[in-house]
Amino acid sequence: MNLRPYQVRAVNYLQDLRRGFIIAPAGSGKTIIAAQAVAKKVKAGQKVCWLANTREQVDQAIEALSATEGPEGVEFDVRCAAGMPDVSEADILVVDESHHLMAETWLATASAAKGIVWGFSATPWGTDPERNAGLKAFFEDKFLQIDREEVKAGGHLAEGRVFMHDLDIRGQFDEEIARKTAIEVARRVRMFRQIPKFEHERRATWQITQETVQQNRVRNAHAVATIKQGVGEGKSVLTLVGSIEHGEEIAAQVEGTVVAHSKMGLKKRRAAIEAFRDGTLKSLVATSLADEGLNCPIASVLVLLAGGRSAAKIEQRAGRVMRPVEGKEFGTVHDYWDKGARFAYAQALARVKTYQNLGYAIL
């Protein structure tokens, strides 16, 4: 396998490290880097464990390891971290999507490893300084960052453009959201008196805001029209939603669309993703399972109906359509200002800042 220069650099960086972390943007081939680093370091008779976040990532890891030319007689154990597998006997532990490592189950599992531990993520840092400090301490502050511009310059990331759609009258839903929130807060205070009222208000406000935005008929109609237009132009369109119900509502209006989510059978989910990957299926609607590990370079249009403000999630989600493939000039994101709900609008402003930081054109 011919590795890209930055992949070679990352593989070599890890070789002498007990703990090490590679930060590389979506589409840079982190799984390939990890597999090649393992193949170069591991010895016959040793054991390699690999923690992933989703079953799809498990499959990708197994495929990448199978393509390497490492020594014979190595034991590989690739699992989802949620199952808390025993990694105590691993000579090498790979932690994919290591930004999850500070979660209780992930940390408990990985901390049992006595051998080498290598982490990989496109978006390791969050807004919690304590969490970031914990991640640095775990990996002994050994981080190598692959620059996005280097990956792009090598032709391994597509240019990005974002259409921010302005469909609402400023504040048109705020009164309704306030009324529903007050009712919901009163209910929660009665049921959960041990939780401070301000926390009920925070949670209820965001829940009602999400529900209101998802029920916005103008927004949904625009999204459906956007999906149909993309499919009509022969493009592969990925739509990300915040709930299964919302996804099913959107999919029902676009012929041939499939909804993929964690609650459907694994066999059906894999079949849907594979059909989307090979171009047989042109429109896929997905929940958060597509945030990470959905490797479908053919996807060129993202309709983002699951908002939020997390820069890490936005980079992961937008990255689904930024992987280059023959015939793709750029990846396109369709997002919404949601000015009708002030909290949703504030999050849209945060997303735009992230898009700008990623170098995407805002249209």
Number of C-alpha atoms within 10 A of each C-alpha: 8 6 13 15 11 18 23 14 14 23 21 16 17 26 17 10 15 15 21 23 28 26 21 24 22 26 24 23 15 23 23 21 25 25 23 24 23 22 19 16 15 18 16 11 12 16 19 23 23 26 28 24 21 21 17 20 22 20 14 18 24 17 14 16 19 11 14 16 12 19 14 11 11 15 13 15 17 20 22 18 23 13 12 15 18 15 22 16 15 22 19 25 26 27 24 28 23 26 21 19 23 18 11 9 14 23 17 14 19 25 13 14 18 15 17 18 24 26 27 23 22 25 20 20 17 13 10 8 10 11 16 16 13 14 22 17 12 20 17 14 14 18 18 16 14 18 13 18 14 14 22 18 10 11 13 20 25 24 20 22 21 20 15 16 15 14 15 17 11 15 15 14 19 17 11 14 21 15 11 16 22 15 11 18 20 13 12 16 16 9 10 11 10 8 11 10 14 10 12 20 18 12 14 21 19 15 14 18 24 20 14 19 20 19 12 15 11 11 19 18 13 13 21 19 14 17 30 19 13 19 17 11 9 11 19 26 28 27 25 25 23 18 17 18 12 20 23 17 13 21 21 13 15 15 9 11 21 23 25 26 19 15 8 11 11 14 8 12 18 15 13 18 22 15 17 23 19 14 16 11 18 24 27 25 24 25 20 17 16 23 18 20 22 18 20 23 23 24 27 26 27 28 22 19 22 21 22 18 17 15 21 17 17 22 20 22 23 26 25 26 30 31 26 22 17 7 8 17 13 19 25 23 28 20 21 24 23 28 21 21 23 18 17 22 19 15 17 21 16 16 23 20 15 18 21 13 11 17 14 20 13 14 9
